[in-house]
Amino acid sequence: VRFYIFAIMFLIFDVEAVFLFPWAVIFMEQKIEHANVVPFYSMMLFLGVLFFAIIYAWKKGVLEWRK
């Protein structure tokens, strides 16, 4: 059961990387005067939710292999 939870956490953050890298490339290719703040803030919200999820999992002890 411990491995299953750890594997699910890995998949969640792996999917995050799949979304983050193409977004960063496209966002950095835009010119500064044409940059829209909505994609930036939406990605920051996405990363913020994932950050709080990893902090929550860490405090609950999900990331500890042995108890």
mmCIF file as Biopython writes it, N, C-alpha, C and O atoms, coordinates in Angstrom:
data_model
#
loop_
_atom_site.group_PDB
_atom_site.id
_atom_site.type_symbol
_atom_site.label_atom_id
_atom_site.label_alt_id
_atom_site.label_comp_id
_atom_site.label_asym_id
_atom_site.label_entity_id
_atom_site.label_seq_id
_atom_site.pdbx_PDB_ins_code
_atom_site.Cartn_x
_atom_site.Cartn_y
_atom_site.Cartn_z
_atom_site.occupancy
_atom_site.B_iso_or_equiv
_atom_site.auth_seq_id
_atom_site.auth_asym_id
_atom_site.pdbx_PDB_model_num
ATOM 1   N N  . VAL A ? 1  ? 0.831  -1.190 0.000   1.0 0.0 1  A 1 
ATOM 2   C CA . VAL A ? 1  ? 0.000  0.000  0.000   1.0 0.0 1  A 1 
ATOM 3   C C  . VAL A ? 1  ? 0.874  1.252  0.000   1.0 0.0 1  A 1 
ATOM 4   O O  . VAL A ? 1  ? 0.541  2.241  -0.653  1.0 0.0 1  A 1 
ATOM 5   N N  . ARG A ? 2  ? 1.979  1.214  0.722   1.0 0.0 2  A 1 
ATOM 6   C CA . ARG A ? 2  ? 2.854  2.387  0.776   1.0 0.0 2  A 1 
ATOM 7   C C  . ARG A ? 2  ? 3.432  2.696  -0.606  1.0 0.0 2  A 1 
ATOM 8   O O  . ARG A ? 2  ? 3.537  3.856  -1.003  1.0 0.0 2  A 1 
ATOM 9   N N  . PHE A ? 3  ? 3.806  1.633  -1.333  1.0 0.0 3  A 1 
ATOM 10  C CA . PHE A ? 3  ? 4.359  1.844  -2.665  1.0 0.0 3  A 1 
ATOM 11  C C  . PHE A ? 3  ? 3.311  2.429  -3.597  1.0 0.0 3  A 1 
ATOM 12  O O  . PHE A ? 3  ? 3.634  3.266  -4.441  1.0 0.0 3  A 1 
ATOM 13  N N  . TYR A ? 4  ? 2.070  2.007  -3.462  1.0 0.0 4  A 1 
ATOM 14  C CA . TYR A ? 4  ? 0.989  2.501  -4.305  1.0 0.0 4  A 1 
ATOM 15  C C  . TYR A ? 4  ? 0.800  4.007  -4.125  1.0 0.0 4  A 1 
ATOM 16  O O  . TYR A ? 4  ? 0.679  4.734  -5.111  1.0 0.0 4  A 1 
ATOM 17  N N  . ILE A ? 5  ? 0.772  4.473  -2.904  1.0 0.0 5  A 1 
ATOM 18  C CA . ILE A ? 5  ? 0.597  5.904  -2.638  1.0 0.0 5  A 1 
ATOM 19  C C  . ILE A ? 5  ? 1.788  6.692  -3.162  1.0 0.0 5  A 1 
ATOM 20  O O  . ILE A ? 5  ? 1.624  7.761  -3.750  1.0 0.0 5  A 1 
ATOM 21  N N  . PHE A ? 6  ? 2.985  6.161  -2.947  1.0 0.0 6  A 1 
ATOM 22  C CA . PHE A ? 6  ? 4.184  6.829  -3.441  1.0 0.0 6  A 1 
ATOM 23  C C  . PHE A ? 6  ? 4.177  6.892  -4.971  1.0 0.0 6  A 1 
ATOM 24  O O  . PHE A ? 6  ? 4.591  7.897  -5.548  1.0 0.0 6  A 1 
ATOM 25  N N  . ALA A ? 7  ? 3.713  5.833  -5.629  1.0 0.0 7  A 1 
ATOM 26  C CA . ALA A ? 7  ? 3.640  5.808  -7.090  1.0 0.0 7  A 1 
ATOM 27  C C  . ALA A ? 7  ? 2.619  6.811  -7.610  1.0 0.0 7  A 1 
ATOM 28  O O  . ALA A ? 7  ? 2.855  7.457  -8.631  1.0 0.0 7  A 1 
ATOM 29  N N  . ILE A ? 8  ? 1.502  6.950  -6.932  1.0 0.0 8  A 1 
ATOM 30  C CA . ILE A ? 8  ? 0.493  7.938  -7.334  1.0 0.0 8  A 1 
ATOM 31  C C  . ILE A ? 8  ? 1.054  9.352  -7.204  1.0 0.0 8  A 1 
ATOM 32  O O  . ILE A ? 8  ? 0.827  10.190 -8.077  1.0 0.0 8  A 1 
ATOM 33  N N  . MET A ? 9  ? 1.782  9.622  -6.127  1.0 0.0 9  A 1 
ATOM 34  C CA . MET A ? 9  ? 2.408  10.939 -5.958  1.0 0.0 9  A 1 
ATOM 35  C C  . MET A ? 9  ? 3.412  11.201 -7.080  1.0 0.0 9  A 1 
ATOM 36  O O  . MET A ? 9  ? 3.484  12.315 -7.600  1.0 0.0 9  A 1 
ATOM 37  N N  . PHE A ? 10 ? 4.179  10.190 -7.452  1.0 0.0 10 A 1 
ATOM 38  C CA . PHE A ? 10 ? 5.129  10.342 -8.549  1.0 0.0 10 A 1 
ATOM 39  C C  . PHE A ? 10 ? 4.409  10.669 -9.849  1.0 0.0 10 A 1 
ATOM 40  O O  . PHE A ? 10 ? 4.845  11.549 -10.592 1.0 0.0 10 A 1 
ATOM 41  N N  . LEU A ? 11 ? 3.318  9.977  -10.132 1.0 0.0 11 A 1 
ATOM 42  C CA . LEU A ? 11 ? 2.569  10.233 -11.363 1.0 0.0 11 A 1 
ATOM 43  C C  . LEU A ? 11 ? 1.995  11.640 -11.397 1.0 0.0 11 A 1 
ATOM 44  O O  . LEU A ? 11 ? 1.992  12.283 -12.446 1.0 0.0 11 A 1 
ATOM 45  N N  . ILE A ? 12 ? 1.513  12.119 -10.270 1.0 0.0 12 A 1 
ATOM 46  C CA . ILE A ? 12 ? 0.958  13.472 -10.214 1.0 0.0 12 A 1 
ATOM 47  C C  . ILE A ? 12 ? 2.027  14.498 -10.566 1.0 0.0 12 A 1 
ATOM 48  O O  . ILE A ? 12 ? 1.774  15.406 -11.358 1.0 0.0 12 A 1 
ATOM 49  N N  . PHE A ? 13 ? 3.199  14.365 -9.996  1.0 0.0 13 A 1 
ATOM 50  C CA . PHE A ? 13 ? 4.246  15.349 -10.256 1.0 0.0 13 A 1 
ATOM 51  C C  . PHE A ? 13 ? 4.927  15.116 -11.599 1.0 0.0 13 A 1 
ATOM 52  O O  . PHE A ? 13 ? 5.554  16.031 -12.133 1.0 0.0 13 A 1 
ATOM 53  N N  . ASP A ? 14 ? 4.820  13.925 -12.149 1.0 0.0 14 A 1 
ATOM 54  C CA . ASP A ? 14 ? 5.303  13.678 -13.496 1.0 0.0 14 A 1 
ATOM 55  C C  . ASP A ? 14 ? 4.396  14.376 -14.506 1.0 0.0 14 A 1 
ATOM 56  O O  . ASP A ? 14 ? 4.882  14.964 -15.472 1.0 0.0 14 A 1 
ATOM 57  N N  . VAL A ? 15 ? 3.101  14.316 -14.292 1.0 0.0 15 A 1 
ATOM 58  C CA . VAL A ? 15 ? 2.154  15.019 -15.159 1.0 0.0 15 A 1 
ATOM 59  C C  . VAL A ? 15 ? 2.359  16.525 -15.041 1.0 0.0 15 A 1 
ATOM 60  O O  . VAL A ? 15 ? 2.202  17.251 -16.023 1.0 0.0 15 A 1 
ATOM 61  N N  . GLU A ? 16 ? 2.704  16.992 -13.859 1.0 0.0 16 A 1 
ATOM 62  C CA . GLU A ? 16 ? 3.004  18.416 -13.687 1.0 0.0 16 A 1 
ATOM 63  C C  . GLU A ? 16 ? 4.155  18.826 -14.588 1.0 0.0 16 A 1 
ATOM 64  O O  . GLU A ? 16 ? 4.093  19.879 -15.223 1.0 0.0 16 A 1 
ATOM 65  N N  . ALA A ? 17 ? 5.194  18.024 -14.656 1.0 0.0 17 A 1 
ATOM 66  C CA . ALA A ? 17 ? 6.341  18.338 -15.510 1.0 0.0 17 A 1 
ATOM 67  C C  . ALA A ? 17 ? 5.948  18.336 -16.983 1.0 0.0 17 A 1 
ATOM 68  O O  . ALA A ? 17 ? 6.456  19.138 -17.767 1.0 0.0 17 A 1 
ATOM 69  N N  . VAL A ? 18 ? 5.046  17.439 -17.356 1.0 0.0 18 A 1 
ATOM 70  C CA . VAL A ? 18 ? 4.580  17.387 -18.746 1.0 0.0 18 A 1 
ATOM 71  C C  . VAL A ? 18 ? 3.860  18.679 -19.110 1.0 0.0 18 A 1 
ATOM 72  O O  . VAL A ? 18 ? 3.984  19.145 -20.243 1.0 0.0 18 A 1 
ATOM 73  N N  . PHE A ? 19 ? 3.118  19.266 -18.190 1.0 0.0 19 A 1 
ATOM 74  C CA . PHE A ? 19 ? 2.438  20.532 -18.449 1.0 0.0 19 A 1 
ATOM 75  C C  . PHE A ? 19 ? 3.377  21.729 -18.329 1.0 0.0 19 A 1 
ATOM 76  O O  . PHE A ? 19 ? 3.213  22.714 -19.049 1.0 0.0 19 A 1 
ATOM 77  N N  . LEU A ? 20 ? 4.339  21.657 -17.449 1.0 0.0 20 A 1 
ATOM 78  C CA . LEU A ? 20 ? 5.183  22.812 -17.151 1.0 0.0 20 A 1 
ATOM 79  C C  . LEU A ? 20 ? 6.176  23.126 -18.258 1.0 0.0 20 A 1 
ATOM 80  O O  . LEU A ? 20 ? 6.326  24.295 -18.615 1.0 0.0 20 A 1 
ATOM 81  N N  . PHE A ? 21 ? 6.850  22.148 -18.808 1.0 0.0 21 A 1 
ATOM 82  C CA . PHE A ? 21 ? 7.898  22.416 -19.793 1.0 0.0 21 A 1 
ATOM 83  C C  . PHE A ? 21 ? 7.370  23.037 -21.086 1.0 0.0 21 A 1 
ATOM 84  O O  . PHE A ? 21 ? 7.940  24.032 -21.532 1.0 0.0 21 A 1 
ATOM 85  N N  . PRO A ? 22 ? 6.320  22.514 -21.713 1.0 0.0 22 A 1 
ATOM 86  C CA . PRO A ? 22 ? 5.812  23.194 -22.919 1.0 0.0 22 A 1 
ATOM 87  C C  . PRO A ? 22 ? 5.277  24.591 -22.620 1.0 0.0 22 A 1 
ATOM 88  O O  . PRO A ? 22 ? 5.447  25.507 -23.426 1.0 0.0 22 A 1 
ATOM 89  N N  . TRP A ? 23 ? 4.639  24.758 -21.476 1.0 0.0 23 A 1 
ATOM 90  C CA . TRP A ? 23 ? 4.134  26.081 -21.112 1.0 0.0 23 A 1 
ATOM 91  C C  . TRP A ? 23 ? 5.282  27.069 -20.982 1.0 0.0 23 A 1 
ATOM 92  O O  . TRP A ? 23 ? 5.181  28.197 -21.465 1.0 0.0 23 A 1 
ATOM 93  N N  . ALA A ? 24 ? 6.374  26.663 -20.337 1.0 0.0 24 A 1 
ATOM 94  C CA . ALA A ? 24 ? 7.514  27.560 -20.143 1.0 0.0 24 A 1 
ATOM 95  C C  . ALA A ? 24 ? 8.143  27.944 -21.472 1.0 0.0 24 A 1 
ATOM 96  O O  . ALA A ? 24 ? 8.528  29.099 -21.655 1.0 0.0 24 A 1 
ATOM 97  N N  . VAL A ? 25 ? 8.257  27.015 -22.393 1.0 0.0 25 A 1 
ATOM 98  C CA . VAL A ? 25 ? 8.846  27.318 -23.699 1.0 0.0 25 A 1 
ATOM 99  C C  . VAL A ? 25 ? 7.976  28.306 -24.456 1.0 0.0 25 A 1 
ATOM 100 O O  . VAL A ? 25 ? 8.486  29.285 -25.001 1.0 0.0 25 A 1 
ATOM 101 N N  . ILE A ? 26 ? 6.689  28.070 -24.497 1.0 0.0 26 A 1 
ATOM 102 C CA . ILE A ? 26 ? 5.780  28.970 -25.209 1.0 0.0 26 A 1 
ATOM 103 C C  . ILE A ? 26 ? 5.729  30.331 -24.531 1.0 0.0 26 A 1 
ATOM 104 O O  . ILE A ? 26 ? 5.722  31.359 -25.208 1.0 0.0 26 A 1 
ATOM 105 N N  . PHE A ? 27 ? 5.695  30.351 -23.208 1.0 0.0 27 A 1 
ATOM 106 C CA . PHE A ? 27 ? 5.603  31.615 -22.482 1.0 0.0 27 A 1 
ATOM 107 C C  . PHE A ? 27 ? 6.859  32.454 -22.686 1.0 0.0 27 A 1 
ATOM 108 O O  . PHE A ? 27 ? 6.766  33.674 -22.823 1.0 0.0 27 A 1 
ATOM 109 N N  . MET A ? 28 ? 8.031  31.823 -22.710 1.0 0.0 28 A 1 
ATOM 110 C CA . MET A ? 28 ? 9.276  32.576 -22.867 1.0 0.0 28 A 1 
ATOM 111 C C  . MET A ? 28 ? 9.490  33.051 -24.302 1.0 0.0 28 A 1 
ATOM 112 O O  . MET A ? 28 ? 10.248 33.996 -24.521 1.0 0.0 28 A 1 
ATOM 113 N N  . GLU A ? 29 ? 8.845  32.424 -25.282 1.0 0.0 29 A 1 
ATOM 114 C CA . GLU A ? 29 ? 8.975  32.857 -26.667 1.0 0.0 29 A 1 
ATOM 115 C C  . GLU A ? 29 ? 8.135  34.096 -26.965 1.0 0.0 29 A 1 
ATOM 116 O O  . GLU A ? 29 ? 8.377  34.779 -27.960 1.0 0.0 29 A 1 
ATOM 117 N N  . GLN A ? 30 ? 7.164  34.389 -26.126 1.0 0.0 30 A 1 
ATOM 118 C CA . GLN A ? 30 ? 6.331  35.568 -26.343 1.0 0.0 30 A 1 
ATOM 119 C C  . GLN A ? 30 ? 7.136  36.822 -26.054 1.0 0.0 30 A 1 
ATOM 120 O O  . GLN A ? 30 ? 8.020  36.833 -25.197 1.0 0.0 30 A 1 
ATOM 121 N N  . LYS A ? 31 ? 6.816  37.862 -26.778 1.0 0.0 31 A 1 
ATOM 122 C CA . LYS A ? 31 ? 7.462  39.142 -26.512 1.0 0.0 31 A 1 
ATOM 123 C C  . LYS A ? 31 ? 6.867  39.744 -25.252 1.0 0.0 31 A 1 
ATOM 124 O O  . LYS A ? 31 ? 5.709  39.501 -24.912 1.0 0.0 31 A 1 
ATOM 125 N N  . ILE A ? 32 ? 7.670  40.521 -24.577 1.0 0.0 32 A 1 
ATOM 126 C CA . ILE A ? 32 ? 7.251  41.099 -23.297 1.0 0.0 32 A 1 
ATOM 127 C C  . ILE A ? 32 ? 6.001  41.959 -23.457 1.0 0.0 32 A 1 
ATOM 128 O O  . ILE A ? 32 ? 5.102  41.893 -22.619 1.0 0.0 32 A 1 
ATOM 129 N N  . GLU A ? 33 ? 5.928  42.757 -24.505 1.0 0.0 33 A 1 
ATOM 130 C CA . GLU A ? 33 ? 4.772  43.637 -24.651 1.0 0.0 33 A 1 
ATOM 131 C C  . GLU A ? 33 ? 3.505  42.869 -25.008 1.0 0.0 33 A 1 
ATOM 132 O O  . GLU A ? 33 ? 2.400  43.373 -24.805 1.0 0.0 33 A 1 
ATOM 133 N N  . HIS A ? 34 ? 3.650  41.658 -25.536 1.0 0.0 34 A 1 
ATOM 134 C CA . HIS A ? 34 ? 2.483  40.864 -25.898 1.0 0.0 34 A 1 
ATOM 135 C C  . HIS A ? 34 ? 2.161  39.786 -24.872 1.0 0.0 34 A 1 
ATOM 136 O O  . HIS A ? 34 ? 1.206  39.027 -25.038 1.0 0.0 34 A 1 
ATOM 137 N N  . ALA A ? 35 ? 2.946  39.722 -23.832 1.0 0.0 35 A 1 
ATOM 138 C CA . ALA A ? 35 ? 2.721  38.679 -22.820 1.0 0.0 35 A 1 
ATOM 139 C C  . ALA A ? 35 ? 1.411  38.950 -22.082 1.0 0.0 35 A 1 
ATOM 140 O O  . ALA A ? 35 ? 1.117  40.081 -21.694 1.0 0.0 35 A 1 
ATOM 141 N N  . ASN A ? 36 ? 0.664  37.920 -21.907 1.0 0.0 36 A 1 
ATOM 142 C CA . ASN A ? 36 ? -0.606 38.010 -21.206 1.0 0.0 36 A 1 
ATOM 143 C C  . ASN A ? 36 ? -0.401 37.494 -19.784 1.0 0.0 36 A 1 
ATOM 144 O O  . ASN A ? 36 ? 0.281  36.488 -19.583 1.0 0.0 36 A 1 
ATOM 145 N N  . VAL A ? 37 ? -0.973 38.159 -18.817 1.0 0.0 37 A 1 
ATOM 146 C CA . VAL A ? 37 ? -0.775 37.753 -17.430 1.0 0.0 37 A 1 
ATOM 147 C C  . VAL A ? 37 ? -1.673 36.584 -17.030 1.0 0.0 37 A 1 
ATOM 148 O O  . VAL A ? 37 ? -1.398 35.919 -16.032 1.0 0.0 37 A 1 
ATOM 149 N N  . VAL A ? 38 ? -2.726 36.322 -17.778 1.0 0.0 38 A 1 
ATOM 150 C CA . VAL A ? 38 ? -3.639 35.234 -17.425 1.0 0.0 38 A 1 
ATOM 151 C C  . VAL A ? 38 ? -2.948 33.865 -17.486 1.0 0.0 38 A 1 
ATOM 152 O O  . VAL A ? 38 ? -3.093 33.088 -16.542 1.0 0.0 38 A 1 
ATOM 153 N N  . PRO A ? 39 ? -2.205 33.535 -18.550 1.0 0.0 39 A 1 
ATOM 154 C CA . PRO A ? 39 ? -1.507 32.232 -18.525 1.0 0.0 39 A 1 
ATOM 155 C C  . PRO A ? 39 ? -0.477 32.139 -17.405 1.0 0.0 39 A 1 
ATOM 156 O O  . PRO A ? 39 ? -0.279 31.070 -16.827 1.0 0.0 39 A 1 
ATOM 157 N N  . PHE A ? 40 ? 0.171  33.243 -17.101 1.0 0.0 40 A 1 
ATOM 158 C CA . PHE A ? 40 ? 1.167  33.232 -16.028 1.0 0.0 40 A 1 
ATOM 159 C C  . PHE A ? 40 ? 0.512  32.945 -14.685 1.0 0.0 40 A 1 
ATOM 160 O O  . PHE A ? 40 ? 0.980  32.085 -13.939 1.0 0.0 40 A 1 
ATOM 161 N N  . TYR A ? 41 ? -0.551 33.647 -14.372 1.0 0.0 41 A 1 
ATOM 162 C CA . TYR A ? 41 ? -1.215 33.451 -13.084 1.0 0.0 41 A 1 
ATOM 163 C C  . TYR A ? 41 ? -1.916 32.095 -12.997 1.0 0.0 41 A 1 
ATOM 164 O O  . TYR A ? 41 ? -1.995 31.505 -11.920 1.0 0.0 41 A 1 
ATOM 165 N N  . SER A ? 42 ? -2.420 31.605 -14.115 1.0 0.0 42 A 1 
ATOM 166 C CA . SER A ? 42 ? -3.044 30.281 -14.074 1.0 0.0 42 A 1 
ATOM 167 C C  . SER A ? 42 ? -2.001 29.197 -13.802 1.0 0.0 42 A 1 
ATOM 168 O O  . SER A ? 42 ? -2.285 28.242 -13.079 1.0 0.0 42 A 1 
ATOM 169 N N  . MET A ? 43 ? -0.803 29.327 -14.366 1.0 0.0 43 A 1 
ATOM 170 C CA . MET A ? 43 ? 0.247  28.347 -14.080 1.0 0.0 43 A 1 
ATOM 171 C C  . MET A ? 43 ? 0.751  28.499 -12.652 1.0 0.0 43 A 1 
ATOM 172 O O  . MET A ? 43 ? 1.074  27.500 -12.010 1.0 0.0 43 A 1 
ATOM 173 N N  . MET A ? 44 ? 0.827  29.709 -12.145 1.0 0.0 44 A 1 
ATOM 174 C CA . MET A ? 44 ? 1.245  29.901 -10.754 1.0 0.0 44 A 1 
ATOM 175 C C  . MET A ? 44 ? 0.215  29.293 -9.794  1.0 0.0 44 A 1 
ATOM 176 O O  . MET A ? 44 ? 0.585  28.736 -8.761  1.0 0.0 44 A 1 
ATOM 177 N N  . LEU A ? 45 ? -1.064 29.399 -10.130 1.0 0.0 45 A 1 
ATOM 178 C CA . LEU A ? 45 ? -2.103 28.761 -9.321  1.0 0.0 45 A 1 
ATOM 179 C C  . LEU A ? 45 ? -1.960 27.238 -9.363  1.0 0.0 45 A 1 
ATOM 180 O O  . LEU A ? 45 ? -2.080 26.572 -8.335  1.0 0.0 45 A 1 
ATOM 181 N N  . PHE A ? 46 ? -1.706 26.695 -10.540 1.0 0.0 46 A 1 
ATOM 182 C CA . PHE A ? 46 ? -1.497 25.257 -10.709 1.0 0.0 46 A 1 
ATOM 183 C C  . PHE A ? 46 ? -0.306 24.784 -9.885  1.0 0.0 46 A 1 
ATOM 184 O O  . PHE A ? 46 ? -0.396 23.771 -9.191  1.0 0.0 46 A 1 
ATOM 185 N N  . LEU A ? 47 ? 0.807  25.507 -9.955  1.0 0.0 47 A 1 
ATOM 186 C CA . LEU A ? 47 ? 1.996  25.139 -9.183  1.0 0.0 47 A 1 
ATOM 187 C C  . LEU A ? 47 ? 1.768  25.319 -7.689  1.0 0.0 47 A 1 
ATOM 188 O O  . LEU A ? 47 ? 2.281  24.541 -6.885  1.0 0.0 47 A 1 
ATOM 189 N N  . GLY A ? 48 ? 0.999  26.344 -7.310  1.0 0.0 48 A 1 
ATOM 190 C CA . GLY A ? 48 ? 0.697  26.568 -5.900  1.0 0.0 48 A 1 
ATOM 191 C C  . GLY A ? 48 ? -0.119 25.432 -5.300  1.0 0.0 48 A 1 
ATOM 192 O O  . GLY A ? 48 ? 0.144  24.995 -4.180  1.0 0.0 48 A 1 
ATOM 193 N N  . VAL A ? 49 ? -1.105 24.958 -6.046  1.0 0.0 49 A 1 
ATOM 194 C CA . VAL A ? 49 ? -1.916 23.835 -5.564  1.0 0.0 49 A 1 
ATOM 195 C C  . VAL A ? 49 ? -1.050 22.591 -5.407  1.0 0.0 49 A 1 
ATOM 196 O O  . VAL A ? 49 ? -1.177 21.868 -4.418  1.0 0.0 49 A 1 
ATOM 197 N N  . LEU A ? 50 ? -0.176 22.338 -6.367  1.0 0.0 50 A 1 
ATOM 198 C CA . LEU A ? 50 ? 0.711  21.179 -6.263  1.0 0.0 50 A 1 
ATOM 199 C C  . LEU A ? 50 ? 1.708  21.334 -5.123  1.0 0.0 50 A 1 
ATOM 200 O O  . LEU A ? 50 ? 2.048  20.355 -4.459  1.0 0.0 50 A 1 
ATOM 201 N N  . PHE A ? 51 ? 2.179  22.556 -4.892  1.0 0.0 51 A 1 
ATOM 202 C CA . PHE A ? 51 ? 3.102  22.799 -3.789  1.0 0.0 51 A 1 
ATOM 203 C C  . PHE A ? 51 ? 2.428  22.502 -2.449  1.0 0.0 51 A 1 
ATOM 204 O O  . PHE A ? 51 ? 3.016  21.845 -1.590  1.0 0.0 51 A 1 
ATOM 205 N N  . PHE A ? 52 ? 1.204  22.981 -2.270  1.0 0.0 52 A 1 
ATOM 206 C CA . PHE A ? 52 ? 0.497  22.713 -1.023  1.0 0.0 52 A 1 
ATOM 207 C C  . PHE A ? 52 ? 0.145  21.229 -0.889  1.0 0.0 52 A 1 
ATOM 208 O O  . PHE A ? 52 ? 0.077  20.708 0.224   1.0 0.0 52 A 1 
ATOM 209 N N  . ALA A ? 53 ? -0.076 20.552 -2.009  1.0 0.0 53 A 1 
ATOM 210 C CA . ALA A ? 53 ? -0.346 19.112 -1.958  1.0 0.0 53 A 1 
ATOM 211 C C  . ALA A ? 53 ? 0.878  18.342 -1.489  1.0 0.0 53 A 1 
ATOM 212 O O  . ALA A ? 53 ? 0.750  17.400 -0.706  1.0 0.0 53 A 1 
ATOM 213 N N  . ILE A ? 54 ? 2.057  18.722 -1.950  1.0 0.0 54 A 1 
ATOM 214 C CA . ILE A ? 54 ? 3.264  18.010 -1.520  1.0 0.0 54 A 1 
ATOM 215 C C  . ILE A ? 54 ? 3.585  18.320 -0.065  1.0 0.0 54 A 1 
ATOM 216 O O  . ILE A ? 54 ? 4.067  17.447 0.657   1.0 0.0 54 A 1 
ATOM 217 N N  . ILE A ? 55 ? 3.330  19.537 0.375   1.0 0.0 55 A 1 
ATOM 218 C CA . ILE A ? 55 ? 3.538  19.883 1.785   1.0 0.0 55 A 1 
ATOM 219 C C  . ILE A ? 55 ? 2.566  19.085 2.659   1.0 0.0 55 A 1 
ATOM 220 O O  . ILE A ? 55 ? 2.955  18.571 3.708   1.0 0.0 55 A 1 
ATOM 221 N N  . TYR A ? 56 ? 1.310  18.982 2.232   1.0 0.0 56 A 1 
ATOM 222 C CA . TYR A ? 56 ? 0.314  18.212 2.977   1.0 0.0 56 A 1 
ATOM 223 C C  . TYR A ? 56 ? 0.712  16.740 3.060   1.0 0.0 56 A 1 
ATOM 224 O O  . TYR A ? 56 ? 0.627  16.127 4.125   1.0 0.0 56 A 1 
ATOM 225 N N  . ALA A ? 57 ? 1.149  16.175 1.928   1.0 0.0 57 A 1 
ATOM 226 C CA . ALA A ? 57 ? 1.564  14.766 1.917   1.0 0.0 57 A 1 
ATOM 227 C C  . ALA A ? 57 ? 2.792  14.553 2.793   1.0 0.0 57 A 1 
ATOM 228 O O  . ALA A ? 57 ? 2.912  13.527 3.463   1.0 0.0 57 A 1 
ATOM 229 N N  . TRP A ? 58 ? 3.685  15.505 2.786   1.0 0.0 58 A 1 
ATOM 230 C CA . TRP A ? 58 ? 4.896  15.397 3.603   1.0 0.0 58 A 1 
ATOM 231 C C  . TRP A ? 58 ? 4.542  15.412 5.089   1.0 0.0 58 A 1 
ATOM 232 O O  . TRP A ? 58 ? 5.062  14.609 5.862   1.0 0.0 58 A 1 
ATOM 233 N N  . LYS A ? 59 ? 3.652  16.331 5.488   1.0 0.0 59 A 1 
ATOM 234 C CA . LYS A ? 59 ? 3.263  16.425 6.895   1.0 0.0 59 A 1 
ATOM 235 C C  . LYS A ? 59 ? 2.460  15.206 7.347   1.0 0.0 59 A 1 
ATOM 236 O O  . LYS A ? 59 ? 2.519  14.827 8.517   1.0 0.0 59 A 1 
ATOM 237 N N  . LYS A ? 60 ? 1.711  14.590 6.434   1.0 0.0 60 A 1 
ATOM 238 C CA . LYS A ? 60 ? 0.952  13.386 6.767   1.0 0.0 60 A 1 
ATOM 239 C C  . LYS A ? 60 ? 1.835  12.145 6.810   1.0 0.0 60 A 1 
ATOM 240 O O  . LYS A ? 60 ? 1.396  11.099 7.288   1.0 0.0 60 A 1 
ATOM 241 N N  . GLY A ? 61 ? 3.065  12.240 6.323   1.0 0.0 61 A 1 
ATOM 242 C CA . GLY A ? 61 ? 3.981  11.109 6.349   1.0 0.0 61 A 1 
ATOM 243 C C  . GLY A ? 61 ? 3.872  10.184 5.156   1.0 0.0 61 A 1 
ATOM 244 O O  . GLY A ? 61 ? 4.380  9.064  5.194   1.0 0.0 61 A 1 
ATOM 245 N N  . VAL A ? 62 ? 3.222  10.629 4.104   1.0 0.0 62 A 1 
ATOM 246 C CA . VAL A ? 62 ? 3.057  9.793  2.917   1.0 0.0 62 A 1 
ATOM 247 C C  . VAL A ? 62 ? 4.397  9.542  2.236   1.0 0.0 62 A 1 
ATOM 248 O O  . VAL A ? 62 ? 4.597  8.481  1.645   1.0 0.0 62 A 1 
ATOM 249 N N  . LEU A ? 63 ? 5.307  10.489 2.310   1.0 0.0 63 A 1 
ATOM 250 C CA . LEU A ? 63 ? 6.576  10.369 1.610   1.0 0.0 63 A 1 
ATOM 251 C C  . LEU A ? 63 ? 7.625  9.586  2.385   1.0 0.0 63 A 1 
ATOM 252 O O  . LEU A ? 63 ? 8.725  9.362  1.878   1.0 0.0 63 A 1 
ATOM 253 N N  . GLU A ? 64 ? 7.309  9.170  3.591   1.0 0.0 64 A 1 
ATOM 254 C CA . GLU A ? 64 ? 8.247  8.368  4.376   1.0 0.0 64 A 1 
ATOM 255 C C  . GLU A ? 64 ? 8.080  6.906  3.997   1.0 0.0 64 A 1 
ATOM 256 O O  . GLU A ? 64 ? 6.969  6.377  4.029   1.0 0.0 64 A 1 
ATOM 257 N N  . TRP A ? 65 ? 9.162  6.259  3.644   1.0 0.0 65 A 1 
ATOM 258 C CA . TRP A ? 65 ? 9.089  4.875  3.209   1.0 0.0 65 A 1 
ATOM 259 C C  . TRP A ? 65 ? 8.864  3.935  4.388   1.0 0.0 65 A 1 
ATOM 260 O O  . TRP A ? 65 ? 8.123  2.958  4.274   1.0 0.0 65 A 1 
ATOM 261 N N  . ARG A ? 66 ? 9.502  4.227  5.521   1.0 0.0 66 A 1 
ATOM 262 C CA . ARG A ? 66 ? 9.337  3.402  6.724   1.0 0.0 66 A 1 
ATOM 263 C C  . ARG A ? 66 ? 8.685  4.226  7.817   1.0 0.0 66 A 1 
ATOM 264 O O  . ARG A ? 66 ? 8.907  5.432  7.921   1.0 0.0 66 A 1 
ATOM 265 N N  . LYS A ? 67 ? 7.884  3.563  8.625   1.0 0.0 67 A 1 
ATOM 266 C CA . LYS A ? 67 ? 7.265  4.256  9.760   1.0 0.0 67 A 1 
ATOM 267 C C  . LYS A ? 67 ? 7.649  3.588  11.033  1.0 0.0 67 A 1 
ATOM 268 O O  . LYS A ? 67 ? 7.231  4.020  12.107  1.0 0.0 67 A 1 
#
